[in-house]
Amino acid sequence: MHGAAAILKSFAWLAVLAFAIGFFGVLAFHQPTRAMASNVAAEPAVASGPASADWNLPKHI
């Protein structure tokens, strides 16, 4: 292997190791809160829109 490829390979292994530690750490220590689980569709969403009819005025250039 050439020198640059060996260096890039070591950085790639370091990135894979860091990703695996972070990913499995989140899986191991993350505990979802009850508020997130119980608040799903508790209240229907209200459709938002413009407060007045002035939002779509014609533009004069």
KOLKE-344793 format. One record per residue (C-alpha): residue number from 1; x, z, y; residue in three letters. Coordinates in nm, 2 decimals, m for minus. Layout:
+-----+--------+--------+--------+---------+
| num |      u |      w |      v | residuo |
+-----+--------+--------+--------+---------+
| NUM |      X |      Z |      Y |     Ala |
...
+-----+--------+--------+--------+---------+
% end
This chain:
+-----+--------+--------+--------+---------+
| num |      u |      w |      v | residuo |
+-----+--------+--------+--------+---------+
|   1 |   0.00 |   0.00 |   0.00 |     Met |
|   2 |   0.12 |  m0.07 |   0.35 |     His |
|   3 |   0.18 |   0.22 |   0.60 |     Gly |
|   4 |  m0.13 |   0.15 |   0.81 |     Ala |
|   5 |  m0.36 |   0.13 |   0.51 |     Ala |
|   6 |  m0.23 |   0.46 |   0.37 |     Ala |
|   7 |  m0.29 |   0.63 |   0.70 |     Ile |
|   8 |  m0.64 |   0.48 |   0.73 |     Leu |
|   9 |  m0.72 |   0.58 |   0.37 |     Lys |
|  10 |  m0.62 |   0.94 |   0.44 |     Ser |
|  11 |  m0.85 |   0.95 |   0.75 |     Phe |
|  12 |  m1.13 |   0.80 |   0.55 |     Ala |
|  13 |  m1.10 |   1.07 |   0.28 |     Trp |
|  14 |  m1.09 |   1.33 |   0.56 |     Leu |
|  15 |  m1.41 |   1.18 |   0.71 |     Ala |
|  16 |  m1.58 |   1.18 |   0.37 |     Val |
|  17 |  m1.48 |   1.54 |   0.31 |     Leu |
|  18 |  m1.60 |   1.66 |   0.65 |     Ala |
|  19 |  m1.93 |   1.48 |   0.60 |     Phe |
|  20 |  m1.99 |   1.63 |   0.26 |     Ala |
|  21 |  m1.90 |   1.98 |   0.38 |     Ile |
|  22 |  m2.14 |   1.94 |   0.68 |     Gly |
|  23 |  m2.42 |   1.79 |   0.48 |     Phe |
|  24 |  m2.42 |   2.04 |   0.20 |     Phe |
|  25 |  m2.37 |   2.32 |   0.45 |     Gly |
|  26 |  m2.69 |   2.22 |   0.62 |     Val |
|  27 |  m2.87 |   2.20 |   0.29 |     Leu |
|  28 |  m2.74 |   2.54 |   0.18 |     Ala |
|  29 |  m2.80 |   2.74 |   0.50 |     Phe |
|  30 |  m3.09 |   2.57 |   0.68 |     His |
|  31 |  m3.42 |   2.75 |   0.64 |     Gln |
|  32 |  m3.72 |   2.59 |   0.80 |     Pro |
|  33 |  m3.93 |   2.82 |   1.01 |     Thr |
|  34 |  m4.29 |   2.89 |   0.94 |     Arg |
|  35 |  m4.39 |   2.78 |   1.29 |     Ala |
|  36 |  m4.27 |   2.43 |   1.21 |     Met |
|  37 |  m4.45 |   2.41 |   0.88 |     Ala |
|  38 |  m4.78 |   2.56 |   1.00 |     Ser |
|  39 |  m4.81 |   2.38 |   1.33 |     Asn |
|  40 |  m4.86 |   2.03 |   1.18 |     Val |
|  41 |  m5.18 |   1.87 |   1.31 |     Ala |
|  42 |  m5.32 |   2.20 |   1.44 |     Ala |
|  43 |  m5.47 |   2.03 |   1.74 |     Glu |
|  44 |  m5.55 |   1.66 |   1.78 |     Pro |
|  45 |  m5.33 |   1.48 |   2.03 |     Ala |
|  46 |  m5.48 |   1.39 |   2.36 |     Val |
|  47 |  m5.43 |   1.03 |   2.47 |     Ala |
|  48 |  m5.22 |   1.02 |   2.79 |     Ser |
|  49 |  m5.27 |   0.77 |   3.06 |     Gly |
|  50 |  m5.23 |   0.71 |   3.43 |     Pro |
|  51 |  m5.39 |   0.97 |   3.66 |     Ala |
|  52 |  m5.54 |   0.71 |   3.90 |     Ser |
|  53 |  m5.60 |   0.34 |   3.92 |     Ala |
|  54 |  m5.31 |   0.29 |   4.16 |     Asp |
|  55 |  m5.06 |   0.24 |   3.88 |     Trp |
|  56 |  m5.13 |  m0.14 |   3.84 |     Asn |
|  57 |  m5.14 |  m0.27 |   4.20 |     Leu |
|  58 |  m5.06 |  m0.63 |   4.25 |     Pro |
|  59 |  m4.70 |  m0.70 |   4.37 |     Lys |
|  60 |  m4.65 |  m0.91 |   4.68 |     His |
|  61 |  m4.31 |  m1.05 |   4.71 |     Ile |
+-----+--------+--------+--------+---------+
% end
